[in-house]
Amino acid sequence: MATARALRRGLDDGEGFPRDVMELIAYLGDDEPGQKVRAIPGRGTHVPVWILGSSLYGAQLAAHLGLPYAFASHFAPAALEQAIEVYRQTFRPSEHLEKPHFMMALNVFAADTDAEGQLLKTSMQQAFANLRTGRPGPLPRPVENVVETFDPAIAAGVAQALACTAAGSPQTVREALSAFLARYRPDEIIITGQIHDHDARLKSFRIAAEILAET
């Protein structure tokens, strides 16, 4: 039964999440006297545990537990600034971290030209529009000027959701990334790019990596 409880065969309303985090950290730590459940091969690995969030709750929990915090700003940037402030101001040093460590997520659609980068971005714009209208599915192919076909309310929602995005030529992406870094001062960033063509996706990541290596 102890193993069954550890595997979470029951569901709760999320109120036990802080306890679950601490339990997970313990499973990745060293053996304790009398411990009945052990994680194999996790035991003794001390894998760093992050809190990922898109609201203030995750920021508060990460600060309270003294853990690194990653924010899902690539699709839910509304509470980004407030979450960063809460995390940094209320952070309590722990055995895991002496000071706050914040990761920001960014969308990047990098190509040779601004027009090509913006075209690559339309796949993700369509995907979000489809989600908002109850029609999820595979990532669509890019379509020129597709946003002009959206309902104005949907277009505004998509623009807000993808506000943390750098799209365009290397120079345009460099300026956008530099602006995000200067404004939010993340300790790390994580890059994503839902690009339909695999080669174009690899090229986008390559351009982003080169820019960040120079920054």
mmCIF file of the C-alpha atoms, coordinates in Angstrom:
data_MODEL
# 
_entry.id   MODEL 
# 
loop_
_atom_site.group_PDB 
_atom_site.id 
_atom_site.type_symbol 
_atom_site.label_atom_id 
_atom_site.label_alt_id 
_atom_site.label_comp_id 
_atom_site.label_asym_id 
_atom_site.label_entity_id 
_atom_site.label_seq_id 
_atom_site.pdbx_PDB_ins_code 
_atom_site.Cartn_x 
_atom_site.Cartn_y 
_atom_site.Cartn_z 
_atom_site.occupancy 
_atom_site.B_iso_or_equiv 
_atom_site.pdbx_formal_charge 
_atom_site.auth_seq_id 
_atom_site.auth_comp_id 
_atom_site.auth_asym_id 
_atom_site.auth_atom_id 
_atom_site.pdbx_PDB_model_num 
ATOM 1   C CA . MET A 1 1   ? 0.000   0.000  0.000   1.00 0.00 ? 1   MET A CA 1 
ATOM 2   C CA . ALA A 1 2   ? 2.900   2.360  0.647   1.00 0.00 ? 2   ALA A CA 1 
ATOM 3   C CA . THR A 1 3   ? 4.075   1.844  -2.930  1.00 0.00 ? 3   THR A CA 1 
ATOM 4   C CA . ALA A 1 4   ? 0.546   2.319  -4.256  1.00 0.00 ? 4   ALA A CA 1 
ATOM 5   C CA . ARG A 1 5   ? 0.289   5.636  -2.429  1.00 0.00 ? 5   ARG A CA 1 
ATOM 6   C CA . ALA A 1 6   ? 3.667   6.695  -3.823  1.00 0.00 ? 6   ALA A CA 1 
ATOM 7   C CA . LEU A 1 7   ? 2.432   5.908  -7.328  1.00 0.00 ? 7   LEU A CA 1 
ATOM 8   C CA . ARG A 1 8   ? -0.626  8.108  -6.724  1.00 0.00 ? 8   ARG A CA 1 
ATOM 9   C CA . ARG A 1 9   ? -3.382  5.640  -7.558  1.00 0.00 ? 9   ARG A CA 1 
ATOM 10  C CA . GLY A 1 10  ? -5.813  8.141  -6.100  1.00 0.00 ? 10  GLY A CA 1 
ATOM 11  C CA . LEU A 1 11  ? -6.534  11.703 -7.184  1.00 0.00 ? 11  LEU A CA 1 
ATOM 12  C CA . ASP A 1 12  ? -6.887  14.829 -5.096  1.00 0.00 ? 12  ASP A CA 1 
ATOM 13  C CA . ASP A 1 13  ? -7.740  18.447 -5.838  1.00 0.00 ? 13  ASP A CA 1 
ATOM 14  C CA . GLY A 1 14  ? -4.106  19.540 -5.923  1.00 0.00 ? 14  GLY A CA 1 
ATOM 15  C CA . GLU A 1 15  ? -3.918  20.683 -2.299  1.00 0.00 ? 15  GLU A CA 1 
ATOM 16  C CA . GLY A 1 16  ? -1.282  18.027 -1.632  1.00 0.00 ? 16  GLY A CA 1 
ATOM 17  C CA . PHE A 1 17  ? 1.066   19.260 -4.365  1.00 0.00 ? 17  PHE A CA 1 
ATOM 18  C CA . PRO A 1 18  ? 3.639   20.872 -2.009  1.00 0.00 ? 18  PRO A CA 1 
ATOM 19  C CA . ARG A 1 19  ? 3.814   17.620 -0.053  1.00 0.00 ? 19  ARG A CA 1 
ATOM 20  C CA . ASP A 1 20  ? 4.196   15.692 -3.319  1.00 0.00 ? 20  ASP A CA 1 
ATOM 21  C CA . VAL A 1 21  ? 7.150   17.871 -4.346  1.00 0.00 ? 21  VAL A CA 1 
ATOM 22  C CA . MET A 1 22  ? 8.937   17.253 -1.075  1.00 0.00 ? 22  MET A CA 1 
ATOM 23  C CA . GLU A 1 23  ? 8.210   13.535 -1.343  1.00 0.00 ? 23  GLU A CA 1 
ATOM 24  C CA . LEU A 1 24  ? 9.672   13.456 -4.852  1.00 0.00 ? 24  LEU A CA 1 
ATOM 25  C CA . ILE A 1 25  ? 12.824  15.254 -3.702  1.00 0.00 ? 25  ILE A CA 1 
ATOM 26  C CA . ALA A 1 26  ? 13.176  12.701 -0.921  1.00 0.00 ? 26  ALA A CA 1 
ATOM 27  C CA . TYR A 1 27  ? 12.932  9.808  -3.375  1.00 0.00 ? 27  TYR A CA 1 
ATOM 28  C CA . LEU A 1 28  ? 15.836  11.322 -5.327  1.00 0.00 ? 28  LEU A CA 1 
ATOM 29  C CA . GLY A 1 29  ? 17.923  11.823 -2.196  1.00 0.00 ? 29  GLY A CA 1 
ATOM 30  C CA . ASP A 1 30  ? 19.879  9.446  0.002   1.00 0.00 ? 30  ASP A CA 1 
ATOM 31  C CA . ASP A 1 31  ? 18.346  6.547  1.903   1.00 0.00 ? 31  ASP A CA 1 
ATOM 32  C CA . GLU A 1 32  ? 16.755  7.406  5.222   1.00 0.00 ? 32  GLU A CA 1 
ATOM 33  C CA . PRO A 1 33  ? 16.521  4.987  8.158   1.00 0.00 ? 33  PRO A CA 1 
ATOM 34  C CA . GLY A 1 34  ? 13.296  3.003  8.055   1.00 0.00 ? 34  GLY A CA 1 
ATOM 35  C CA . GLN A 1 35  ? 12.324  4.205  4.585   1.00 0.00 ? 35  GLN A CA 1 
ATOM 36  C CA . LYS A 1 36  ? 9.759   1.769  3.152   1.00 0.00 ? 36  LYS A CA 1 
ATOM 37  C CA . VAL A 1 37  ? 9.621   2.972  -0.461  1.00 0.00 ? 37  VAL A CA 1 
ATOM 38  C CA . ARG A 1 38  ? 12.686  3.529  -2.638  1.00 0.00 ? 38  ARG A CA 1 
ATOM 39  C CA . ALA A 1 39  ? 12.851  4.891  -6.163  1.00 0.00 ? 39  ALA A CA 1 
ATOM 40  C CA . ILE A 1 40  ? 15.006  2.842  -8.534  1.00 0.00 ? 40  ILE A CA 1 
ATOM 41  C CA . PRO A 1 41  ? 17.108  4.166  -10.247 1.00 0.00 ? 41  PRO A CA 1 
ATOM 42  C CA . GLY A 1 42  ? 16.330  7.619  -8.800  1.00 0.00 ? 42  GLY A CA 1 
ATOM 43  C CA . ARG A 1 43  ? 17.605  6.952  -5.292  1.00 0.00 ? 43  ARG A CA 1 
ATOM 44  C CA . GLY A 1 44  ? 20.746  8.963  -4.545  1.00 0.00 ? 44  GLY A CA 1 
ATOM 45  C CA . THR A 1 45  ? 20.797  10.807 -7.886  1.00 0.00 ? 45  THR A CA 1 
ATOM 46  C CA . HIS A 1 46  ? 19.811  14.170 -6.365  1.00 0.00 ? 46  HIS A CA 1 
ATOM 47  C CA . VAL A 1 47  ? 18.281  15.229 -9.690  1.00 0.00 ? 47  VAL A CA 1 
ATOM 48  C CA . PRO A 1 48  ? 17.487  18.958 -9.455  1.00 0.00 ? 48  PRO A CA 1 
ATOM 49  C CA . VAL A 1 49  ? 13.748  19.561 -9.105  1.00 0.00 ? 49  VAL A CA 1 
ATOM 50  C CA . TRP A 1 50  ? 12.181  22.645 -10.694 1.00 0.00 ? 50  TRP A CA 1 
ATOM 51  C CA . ILE A 1 51  ? 8.751   24.151 -10.214 1.00 0.00 ? 51  ILE A CA 1 
ATOM 52  C CA . LEU A 1 52  ? 7.111   24.944 -13.552 1.00 0.00 ? 52  LEU A CA 1 
ATOM 53  C CA . GLY A 1 53  ? 4.198   27.359 -13.452 1.00 0.00 ? 53  GLY A CA 1 
ATOM 54  C CA . SER A 1 54  ? 2.014   29.738 -15.387 1.00 0.00 ? 54  SER A CA 1 
ATOM 55  C CA . SER A 1 55  ? 0.454   31.505 -12.387 1.00 0.00 ? 55  SER A CA 1 
ATOM 56  C CA . LEU A 1 56  ? 1.460   32.964 -9.034  1.00 0.00 ? 56  LEU A CA 1 
ATOM 57  C CA . TYR A 1 57  ? 0.949   29.689 -7.157  1.00 0.00 ? 57  TYR A CA 1 
ATOM 58  C CA . GLY A 1 58  ? 4.021   28.061 -8.677  1.00 0.00 ? 58  GLY A CA 1 
ATOM 59  C CA . ALA A 1 59  ? 6.114   31.157 -7.964  1.00 0.00 ? 59  ALA A CA 1 
ATOM 60  C CA . GLN A 1 60  ? 5.016   31.175 -4.336  1.00 0.00 ? 60  GLN A CA 1 
ATOM 61  C CA . LEU A 1 61  ? 5.725   27.471 -3.911  1.00 0.00 ? 61  LEU A CA 1 
ATOM 62  C CA . ALA A 1 62  ? 9.150   27.638 -5.572  1.00 0.00 ? 62  ALA A CA 1 
ATOM 63  C CA . ALA A 1 63  ? 10.096  30.596 -3.374  1.00 0.00 ? 63  ALA A CA 1 
ATOM 64  C CA . HIS A 1 64  ? 8.824   28.898 -0.212  1.00 0.00 ? 64  HIS A CA 1 
ATOM 65  C CA . LEU A 1 65  ? 10.711  25.661 -0.908  1.00 0.00 ? 65  LEU A CA 1 
ATOM 66  C CA . GLY A 1 66  ? 13.848  27.388 -2.201  1.00 0.00 ? 66  GLY A CA 1 
ATOM 67  C CA . LEU A 1 67  ? 13.671  25.714 -5.609  1.00 0.00 ? 67  LEU A CA 1 
ATOM 68  C CA . PRO A 1 68  ? 14.445  26.939 -9.147  1.00 0.00 ? 68  PRO A CA 1 
ATOM 69  C CA . TYR A 1 69  ? 11.419  28.256 -10.977 1.00 0.00 ? 69  TYR A CA 1 
ATOM 70  C CA . ALA A 1 70  ? 10.485  28.121 -14.662 1.00 0.00 ? 70  ALA A CA 1 
ATOM 71  C CA . PHE A 1 71  ? 7.587   30.149 -16.066 1.00 0.00 ? 71  PHE A CA 1 
ATOM 72  C CA . ALA A 1 72  ? 5.549   29.056 -19.092 1.00 0.00 ? 72  ALA A CA 1 
ATOM 73  C CA . SER A 1 73  ? 5.737   32.478 -20.707 1.00 0.00 ? 73  SER A CA 1 
ATOM 74  C CA . HIS A 1 74  ? 5.799   30.935 -24.192 1.00 0.00 ? 74  HIS A CA 1 
ATOM 75  C CA . PHE A 1 75  ? 2.021   30.452 -24.045 1.00 0.00 ? 75  PHE A CA 1 
ATOM 76  C CA . ALA A 1 76  ? 0.767   32.082 -20.812 1.00 0.00 ? 76  ALA A CA 1 
ATOM 77  C CA . PRO A 1 77  ? 2.644   35.340 -20.241 1.00 0.00 ? 77  PRO A CA 1 
ATOM 78  C CA . ALA A 1 78  ? -0.136  37.256 -18.472 1.00 0.00 ? 78  ALA A CA 1 
ATOM 79  C CA . ALA A 1 79  ? 1.235   36.793 -14.936 1.00 0.00 ? 79  ALA A CA 1 
ATOM 80  C CA . LEU A 1 80  ? 4.912   36.729 -15.914 1.00 0.00 ? 80  LEU A CA 1 
ATOM 81  C CA . GLU A 1 81  ? 6.074   39.994 -14.331 1.00 0.00 ? 81  GLU A CA 1 
ATOM 82  C CA . GLN A 1 82  ? 4.125   39.468 -11.129 1.00 0.00 ? 82  GLN A CA 1 
ATOM 83  C CA . ALA A 1 83  ? 5.311   35.875 -10.810 1.00 0.00 ? 83  ALA A CA 1 
ATOM 84  C CA . ILE A 1 84  ? 8.953   36.919 -11.201 1.00 0.00 ? 84  ILE A CA 1 
ATOM 85  C CA . GLU A 1 85  ? 8.525   39.609 -8.556  1.00 0.00 ? 85  GLU A CA 1 
ATOM 86  C CA . VAL A 1 86  ? 6.825   37.246 -6.111  1.00 0.00 ? 86  VAL A CA 1 
ATOM 87  C CA . TYR A 1 87  ? 9.457   34.566 -6.624  1.00 0.00 ? 87  TYR A CA 1 
ATOM 88  C CA . ARG A 1 88  ? 12.443  36.874 -6.243  1.00 0.00 ? 88  ARG A CA 1 
ATOM 89  C CA . GLN A 1 89  ? 11.100  38.878 -3.312  1.00 0.00 ? 89  GLN A CA 1 
ATOM 90  C CA . THR A 1 90  ? 9.810   35.966 -1.227  1.00 0.00 ? 90  THR A CA 1 
ATOM 91  C CA . PHE A 1 91  ? 12.532  33.409 -2.007  1.00 0.00 ? 91  PHE A CA 1 
ATOM 92  C CA . ARG A 1 92  ? 13.835  31.518 1.012   1.00 0.00 ? 92  ARG A CA 1 
ATOM 93  C CA . PRO A 1 93  ? 17.356  30.040 0.713   1.00 0.00 ? 93  PRO A CA 1 
ATOM 94  C CA . SER A 1 94  ? 17.442  26.276 1.040   1.00 0.00 ? 94  SER A CA 1 
ATOM 95  C CA . GLU A 1 95  ? 19.807  23.323 0.760   1.00 0.00 ? 95  GLU A CA 1 
ATOM 96  C CA . HIS A 1 96  ? 18.974  23.385 -2.956  1.00 0.00 ? 96  HIS A CA 1 
ATOM 97  C CA . LEU A 1 97  ? 19.600  27.062 -3.728  1.00 0.00 ? 97  LEU A CA 1 
ATOM 98  C CA . GLU A 1 98  ? 21.133  30.040 -1.981  1.00 0.00 ? 98  GLU A CA 1 
ATOM 99  C CA . LYS A 1 99  ? 19.390  32.591 -4.194  1.00 0.00 ? 99  LYS A CA 1 
ATOM 100 C CA . PRO A 1 100 ? 16.513  32.680 -6.726  1.00 0.00 ? 100 PRO A CA 1 
ATOM 101 C CA . HIS A 1 101 ? 17.086  30.981 -10.069 1.00 0.00 ? 101 HIS A CA 1 
ATOM 102 C CA . PHE A 1 102 ? 14.519  31.858 -12.712 1.00 0.00 ? 102 PHE A CA 1 
ATOM 103 C CA . MET A 1 103 ? 14.003  30.370 -16.173 1.00 0.00 ? 103 MET A CA 1 
ATOM 104 C CA . MET A 1 104 ? 11.905  32.090 -18.854 1.00 0.00 ? 104 MET A CA 1 
ATOM 105 C CA . ALA A 1 105 ? 10.362  30.310 -21.861 1.00 0.00 ? 105 ALA A CA 1 
ATOM 106 C CA . LEU A 1 106 ? 10.413  32.030 -25.257 1.00 0.00 ? 106 LEU A CA 1 
ATOM 107 C CA . ASN A 1 107 ? 9.133   31.201 -28.724 1.00 0.00 ? 107 ASN A CA 1 
ATOM 108 C CA . VAL A 1 108 ? 11.632  31.722 -31.535 1.00 0.00 ? 108 VAL A CA 1 
ATOM 109 C CA . PHE A 1 109 ? 10.891  31.655 -35.264 1.00 0.00 ? 109 PHE A CA 1 
ATOM 110 C CA . ALA A 1 110 ? 14.187  32.587 -36.887 1.00 0.00 ? 110 ALA A CA 1 
ATOM 111 C CA . ALA A 1 111 ? 14.889  32.545 -40.624 1.00 0.00 ? 111 ALA A CA 1 
ATOM 112 C CA . ASP A 1 112 ? 16.897  34.402 -43.245 1.00 0.00 ? 112 ASP A CA 1 
ATOM 113 C CA . THR A 1 113 ? 14.362  37.234 -43.532 1.00 0.00 ? 113 THR A CA 1 
ATOM 114 C CA . ASP A 1 114 ? 11.689  38.884 -41.413 1.00 0.00 ? 114 ASP A CA 1 
ATOM 115 C CA . ALA A 1 115 ? 8.998   37.764 -43.829 1.00 0.00 ? 115 ALA A CA 1 
ATOM 116 C CA . GLU A 1 116 ? 10.082  34.126 -43.643 1.00 0.00 ? 116 GLU A CA 1 
ATOM 117 C CA . GLY A 1 117 ? 10.270  34.186 -39.855 1.00 0.00 ? 117 GLY A CA 1 
ATOM 118 C CA . GLN A 1 118 ? 6.790   35.675 -39.593 1.00 0.00 ? 118 GLN A CA 1 
ATOM 119 C CA . LEU A 1 119 ? 5.500   33.030 -42.018 1.00 0.00 ? 119 LEU A CA 1 
ATOM 120 C CA . LEU A 1 120 ? 6.931   30.234 -39.861 1.00 0.00 ? 120 LEU A CA 1 
ATOM 121 C CA . LYS A 1 121 ? 5.141   31.737 -36.866 1.00 0.00 ? 121 LYS A CA 1 
ATOM 122 C CA . THR A 1 122 ? 1.732   31.345 -38.526 1.00 0.00 ? 122 THR A CA 1 
ATOM 123 C CA . SER A 1 123 ? 1.701   27.607 -37.813 1.00 0.00 ? 123 SER A CA 1 
ATOM 124 C CA . MET A 1 124 ? 1.676   28.265 -34.084 1.00 0.00 ? 124 MET A CA 1 
ATOM 125 C CA . GLN A 1 125 ? -0.796  31.112 -34.472 1.00 0.00 ? 125 GLN A CA 1 
ATOM 126 C CA . GLN A 1 126 ? -3.173  28.772 -36.258 1.00 0.00 ? 126 GLN A CA 1 
ATOM 127 C CA . ALA A 1 127 ? -2.670  26.079 -33.626 1.00 0.00 ? 127 ALA A CA 1 
ATOM 128 C CA . PHE A 1 128 ? -3.623  28.487 -30.841 1.00 0.00 ? 128 PHE A CA 1 
ATOM 129 C CA . ALA A 1 129 ? -6.606  29.767 -32.787 1.00 0.00 ? 129 ALA A CA 1 
ATOM 130 C CA . ASN A 1 130 ? -7.757  26.183 -33.308 1.00 0.00 ? 130 ASN A CA 1 
ATOM 131 C CA . LEU A 1 131 ? -7.443  25.481 -29.590 1.00 0.00 ? 131 LEU A CA 1 
ATOM 132 C CA . ARG A 1 132 ? -9.423  28.607 -28.720 1.00 0.00 ? 132 ARG A CA 1 
ATOM 133 C CA . THR A 1 133 ? -12.219 27.541 -31.058 1.00 0.00 ? 133 THR A CA 1 
ATOM 134 C CA . GLY A 1 134 ? -12.322 23.921 -29.908 1.00 0.00 ? 134 GLY A CA 1 
ATOM 135 C CA . ARG A 1 135 ? -10.626 22.436 -32.976 1.00 0.00 ? 135 ARG A CA 1 
ATOM 136 C CA . PRO A 1 136 ? -7.262  21.051 -31.793 1.00 0.00 ? 136 PRO A CA 1 
ATOM 137 C CA . GLY A 1 137 ? -5.219  18.950 -34.185 1.00 0.00 ? 137 GLY A CA 1 
ATOM 138 C CA . PRO A 1 138 ? -1.825  18.541 -35.846 1.00 0.00 ? 138 PRO A CA 1 
ATOM 139 C CA . LEU A 1 139 ? 0.373   21.605 -36.279 1.00 0.00 ? 139 LEU A CA 1 
ATOM 140 C CA . PRO A 1 140 ? -0.891  23.380 -39.444 1.00 0.00 ? 140 PRO A CA 1 
ATOM 141 C CA . ARG A 1 141 ? 1.266   24.345 -42.398 1.00 0.00 ? 141 ARG A CA 1 
ATOM 142 C CA . PRO A 1 142 ? 2.232   28.036 -42.487 1.00 0.00 ? 142 PRO A CA 1 
ATOM 143 C CA . VAL A 1 143 ? -0.147  30.355 -44.339 1.00 0.00 ? 143 VAL A CA 1 
ATOM 144 C CA . GLU A 1 144 ? 0.578   33.944 -45.339 1.00 0.00 ? 144 GLU A CA 1 
ATOM 145 C CA . ASN A 1 145 ? -1.586  36.616 -43.690 1.00 0.00 ? 145 ASN A CA 1 
ATOM 146 C CA . VAL A 1 146 ? -3.580  33.955 -41.849 1.00 0.00 ? 146 VAL A CA 1 
ATOM 147 C CA . VAL A 1 147 ? -4.175  36.185 -38.819 1.00 0.00 ? 147 VAL A CA 1 
ATOM 148 C CA . GLU A 1 148 ? -6.297  38.458 -41.007 1.00 0.00 ? 148 GLU A CA 1 
ATOM 149 C CA . THR A 1 149 ? -8.785  35.594 -41.332 1.00 0.00 ? 149 THR A CA 1 
ATOM 150 C CA . PHE A 1 150 ? -9.213  35.203 -37.553 1.00 0.00 ? 150 PHE A CA 1 
ATOM 151 C CA . ASP A 1 151 ? -12.115 36.603 -35.601 1.00 0.00 ? 151 ASP A CA 1 
ATOM 152 C CA . PRO A 1 152 ? -10.800 39.815 -33.928 1.00 0.00 ? 152 PRO A CA 1 
ATOM 153 C CA . ALA A 1 153 ? -11.279 38.388 -30.437 1.00 0.00 ? 153 ALA A CA 1 
ATOM 154 C CA . ILE A 1 154 ? -9.397  35.218 -31.372 1.00 0.00 ? 154 ILE A CA 1 
ATOM 155 C CA . ALA A 1 155 ? -6.622  37.245 -33.004 1.00 0.00 ? 155 ALA A CA 1 
ATOM 156 C CA . ALA A 1 156 ? -6.231  39.338 -29.856 1.00 0.00 ? 156 ALA A CA 1 
ATOM 157 C CA . GLY A 1 157 ? -6.111  36.225 -27.688 1.00 0.00 ? 157 GLY A CA 1 
ATOM 158 C CA . VAL A 1 158 ? -3.478  34.606 -29.880 1.00 0.00 ? 158 VAL A CA 1 
ATOM 159 C CA . ALA A 1 159 ? -1.363  37.766 -29.855 1.00 0.00 ? 159 ALA A CA 1 
ATOM 160 C CA . GLN A 1 160 ? -1.534  37.913 -26.063 1.00 0.00 ? 160 GLN A CA 1 
ATOM 161 C CA . ALA A 1 161 ? -0.668  34.235 -25.634 1.00 0.00 ? 161 ALA A CA 1 
ATOM 162 C CA . LEU A 1 162 ? 2.358   34.531 -27.940 1.00 0.00 ? 162 LEU A CA 1 
ATOM 163 C CA . ALA A 1 163 ? 3.599   37.851 -26.614 1.00 0.00 ? 163 ALA A CA 1 
ATOM 164 C CA . CYS A 1 164 ? 6.921   36.310 -25.571 1.00 0.00 ? 164 CYS A CA 1 
ATOM 165 C CA . THR A 1 165 ? 8.024   35.562 -29.114 1.00 0.00 ? 165 THR A CA 1 
ATOM 166 C CA . ALA A 1 166 ? 10.949  36.516 -31.328 1.00 0.00 ? 166 ALA A CA 1 
ATOM 167 C CA . ALA A 1 167 ? 10.244  36.075 -35.048 1.00 0.00 ? 167 ALA A CA 1 
ATOM 168 C CA . GLY A 1 168 ? 12.115  37.225 -38.118 1.00 0.00 ? 168 GLY A CA 1 
ATOM 169 C CA . SER A 1 169 ? 15.636  37.582 -39.448 1.00 0.00 ? 169 SER A CA 1 
ATOM 170 C CA . PRO A 1 170 ? 18.693  36.965 -37.234 1.00 0.00 ? 170 PRO A CA 1 
ATOM 171 C CA . GLN A 1 171 ? 18.994  40.688 -36.536 1.00 0.00 ? 171 GLN A CA 1 
ATOM 172 C CA . THR A 1 172 ? 15.317  41.026 -35.606 1.00 0.00 ? 172 THR A CA 1 
ATOM 173 C CA . VAL A 1 173 ? 15.458  37.956 -33.375 1.00 0.00 ? 173 VAL A CA 1 
ATOM 174 C CA . ARG A 1 174 ? 18.656  39.232 -31.758 1.00 0.00 ? 174 ARG A CA 1 
ATOM 175 C CA . GLU A 1 175 ? 17.001  42.545 -30.896 1.00 0.00 ? 175 GLU A CA 1 
ATOM 176 C CA . ALA A 1 176 ? 13.909  40.825 -29.519 1.00 0.00 ? 176 ALA A CA 1 
ATOM 177 C CA . LEU A 1 177 ? 15.869  38.356 -27.393 1.00 0.00 ? 177 LEU A CA 1 
ATOM 178 C CA . SER A 1 178 ? 18.087  41.140 -26.061 1.00 0.00 ? 178 SER A CA 1 
ATOM 179 C CA . ALA A 1 179 ? 14.993  43.111 -25.077 1.00 0.00 ? 179 ALA A CA 1 
ATOM 180 C CA . PHE A 1 180 ? 13.481  40.150 -23.213 1.00 0.00 ? 180 PHE A CA 1 
ATOM 181 C CA . LEU A 1 181 ? 16.760  39.480 -21.406 1.00 0.00 ? 181 LEU A CA 1 
ATOM 182 C CA . ALA A 1 182 ? 17.120  43.108 -20.393 1.00 0.00 ? 182 ALA A CA 1 
ATOM 183 C CA . ARG A 1 183 ? 13.537  43.415 -19.186 1.00 0.00 ? 183 ARG A CA 1 
ATOM 184 C CA . TYR A 1 184 ? 13.120  40.173 -17.222 1.00 0.00 ? 184 TYR A CA 1 
ATOM 185 C CA . ARG A 1 185 ? 16.760  39.309 -16.342 1.00 0.00 ? 185 ARG A CA 1 
ATOM 186 C CA . PRO A 1 186 ? 16.251  35.522 -16.369 1.00 0.00 ? 186 PRO A CA 1 
ATOM 187 C CA . ASP A 1 187 ? 19.032  33.272 -15.128 1.00 0.00 ? 187 ASP A CA 1 
ATOM 188 C CA . GLU A 1 188 ? 18.220  30.875 -17.967 1.00 0.00 ? 188 GLU A CA 1 
ATOM 189 C CA . ILE A 1 189 ? 15.931  30.817 -20.976 1.00 0.00 ? 189 ILE A CA 1 
ATOM 190 C CA . ILE A 1 190 ? 14.354  27.837 -22.664 1.00 0.00 ? 190 ILE A CA 1 
ATOM 191 C CA . ILE A 1 191 ? 13.551  28.108 -26.352 1.00 0.00 ? 191 ILE A CA 1 
ATOM 192 C CA . THR A 1 192 ? 10.676  26.508 -28.196 1.00 0.00 ? 192 THR A CA 1 
ATOM 193 C CA . GLY A 1 193 ? 9.482   26.847 -31.766 1.00 0.00 ? 193 GLY A CA 1 
ATOM 194 C CA . GLN A 1 194 ? 6.497   25.012 -33.177 1.00 0.00 ? 194 GLN A CA 1 
ATOM 195 C CA . ILE A 1 195 ? 7.603   25.104 -36.809 1.00 0.00 ? 195 ILE A CA 1 
ATOM 196 C CA . HIS A 1 196 ? 5.945   22.808 -39.348 1.00 0.00 ? 196 HIS A CA 1 
ATOM 197 C CA . ASP A 1 197 ? 8.995   22.038 -41.497 1.00 0.00 ? 197 ASP A CA 1 
ATOM 198 C CA . HIS A 1 198 ? 11.676  20.090 -39.630 1.00 0.00 ? 198 HIS A CA 1 
ATOM 199 C CA . ASP A 1 199 ? 14.624  21.615 -41.490 1.00 0.00 ? 199 ASP A CA 1 
ATOM 200 C CA . ALA A 1 200 ? 13.263  25.117 -40.883 1.00 0.00 ? 200 ALA A CA 1 
ATOM 201 C CA . ARG A 1 201 ? 12.850  24.274 -37.201 1.00 0.00 ? 201 ARG A CA 1 
ATOM 202 C CA . LEU A 1 202 ? 16.455  23.106 -36.924 1.00 0.00 ? 202 LEU A CA 1 
ATOM 203 C CA . LYS A 1 203 ? 17.646  26.236 -38.706 1.00 0.00 ? 203 LYS A CA 1 
ATOM 204 C CA . SER A 1 204 ? 15.635  28.424 -36.340 1.00 0.00 ? 204 SER A CA 1 
ATOM 205 C CA . PHE A 1 205 ? 17.156  26.761 -33.292 1.00 0.00 ? 205 PHE A CA 1 
ATOM 206 C CA . ARG A 1 206 ? 20.620  27.039 -34.833 1.00 0.00 ? 206 ARG A CA 1 
ATOM 207 C CA . ILE A 1 207 ? 20.186  30.781 -35.416 1.00 0.00 ? 207 ILE A CA 1 
ATOM 208 C CA . ALA A 1 208 ? 18.870  31.240 -31.875 1.00 0.00 ? 208 ALA A CA 1 
ATOM 209 C CA . ALA A 1 209 ? 21.809  29.317 -30.423 1.00 0.00 ? 209 ALA A CA 1 
ATOM 210 C CA . GLU A 1 210 ? 24.302  31.443 -32.337 1.00 0.00 ? 210 GLU A CA 1 
ATOM 211 C CA . ILE A 1 211 ? 22.611  34.630 -31.152 1.00 0.00 ? 211 ILE A CA 1 
ATOM 212 C CA . LEU A 1 212 ? 22.534  33.530 -27.526 1.00 0.00 ? 212 LEU A CA 1 
ATOM 213 C CA . ALA A 1 213 ? 26.176  32.442 -27.661 1.00 0.00 ? 213 ALA A CA 1 
ATOM 214 C CA . GLU A 1 214 ? 27.033  36.018 -28.638 1.00 0.00 ? 214 GLU A CA 1 
ATOM 215 C CA . THR A 1 215 ? 24.826  37.621 -25.994 1.00 0.00 ? 215 THR A CA 1 
# 
